Amino acid sequence: MMKCEEYKEHLADWHMGRLEPADAAELEQHLNTCADCREALAATGFVLDSINNLQDPEPPIQLKADFRAMLDDFKAKEKKSVFRGNIWSWLLQPRLPLAYGLVILLCIGGAYLLGRSNKQGQEAQERKQAMLLTMLDNPLASERMKAVNYTGDLKEVDKRLIAALLATLNNDPNVNVRLSTLEALAALGDHSEVRTGLIKSITTQDSPIIQLAIADVMLKLQEKGSVGSFRELLKQKGLDDEVRKKVKETITKLI
Amino acid sequence: MLQVKAGDLERMSLLFERHHRALLGFLFHLTQRREASEDMVQTVFYRMLKYRNSFTEGSNFSGWMYHIARNVLKDQKFGSGSKYDPISVHEEKITGGTLADERLEKKQSWQQLYDAMDMLSESDREILILNRVKELNYPEISEIMGISQGAARVRVSRAVEELKKIFVKKGIKRDS
């Protein structure tokens, strides 16, 4: 005969139907005679049911879309590396009589695959950009920061993304996110939309760090069009002394 | 998963369909952070793609997935105080009862349960949350946690006992 303490170790298994039939029968027999263990079993059942009744959160639709983008991106990258691997194995094959044929095949196949992977690369870029746009709306500052930093990986950016980045620069509540956005935009200085957007932003920023950083960016881009906005900024009351000095300097250097 | 390993990467989308909901639940109940959990689901699937060669024939996919999920959890550092209010996850579901009282009651009992679970040790909480995943039995749980089946059995039972004590302490009763 087992003691109550030992029976109690089997209660959870009994409740989950994981006991061997013989052990279950023995426990049940004991339960018939022991009110204490019956009470313990009821409590065990209540604990286990409570946990099992916890509801799983509903996965947002975005989760699936993100997975899709990740999988496609992964497949595209994988294909590229398989293709590279093939070249080497072809080159290392010691079948000289076939060499000419192989070279020709390789050229055709290579051109074909290259064309395909370019197309796939482009699709992946588009998807990535779409994903970044959603990430920029994320309530978590760290996610928005990630999105901003990812823009550096993109080969091309379209007007929508630029507009979203400018909106982030002007409206994001987190100063670190704004600062990173400014850096990302500075790297896109070739786009005229970026330059005009940055100039407009000069007078709307209220954080000294950002104001200083914008002055630096304008110097780097040698953007003479910003002088007007900087003069406007100097008129603002309560402007940080450091910023005032820097802006004056910037104006002199730009003119 | 074996087909994924053999190069049919598209098959992973089927596995995602089948398992992402349970995985999200597992991560969420352990962290109570919804967005971080969603991110981690993505990370787990990425790692499964990347390390697909480490999946061995004959092993249980769910077991492998939760094993990776545990590692992802370990890598994740959470700042304090940013915990997501778990109750609002259920908000949309609590529309059944027409009486405001009824809704309030449900809300409170969920909150109580989460508070009680918070008082458990991390490993007790983990084994109970693993234990509730339908696809996992002792063989899988023992593999995921790197312990023997007997130890897994004992730890589930002890974790239940711990939670029972906490329920008593907090006055959580049946039929209340």
Interface residues (C-beta under 8 A of the other chain):
Chain A: K8 E9 H10 L11 A12 D13 M16 R18 A42 A43 T44 F46 V47 L48 S50 I51 N52 L54 Q55 D56 P57 E58 P59 P60 L63 K64 D66 F67 R68 M70 L71 F74 K75 E78 N138 P139 L140 E143
Chain B: L9 E10 M12 S13 F16 H20 R21 A22 L24 G25 F28 H29 R34 E35 S37 E38 D39 V41 Q42 F45 Y46 L49 K50 V89 H90 E92 K93 W110 L113 M117 L128 I129 N131 R132 N137 Y138 R153 V154 V156 S157 V160 E161 L163 K164 F167 R174
